[in-house]
Amino acid sequence: MVGYGAANMKLHSRYSEDETPPVPVAEATLYDPLMENSVKISVKVDSGFSGSLLITLDQYTKLGLELYEEPSKATSGRLPTGTFVPLRASNGVLQLGPMRLESLVYSTPLLLNPLLGRELMNKWRVLLDGPAKTLEIETEK
């Protein structure tokens, strides 16, 4: 994965209270690999998802990511119910604040809300402050 843009970035966000309990979310923009199409997304920061970025099939097709699929990177994911579902894989560019990062992007028809997983979280310092309901993501200095 290649990152570009701000060498040092700190992003602050509030938890979404649309769920109980509240959930950490970040506002982002996702681009196709050629940076020709983009969608704004609110991603849940989810340490239970081991991959990089999981988006809805509608977002995936809106960006035309099926044109950039990496069949060798396709995998399956397990739902909380224990059911396995196939995950399509493509390349994309995620923008968080001023930072842009090339990343694998996964999708499945069963997903309702985009997830930012551990593969990306482990690249940054991520602070989940539950009592204050704030999320902070910081790149290395």
Secondary structure, 3 states (H helix, E strand, C coil): CCEEECCCCEEEEEEECCCCCCEEEEEEEEECCCCCCEEEEEEEECCCCCCCEEEEHHHHHHCCHHHHECHHHCEEEECCCCCEEEEEEEEEEEEECCEEEEEEEEEECCCCCCEECHHHHCCCEEEEECCCCEEEEECCC
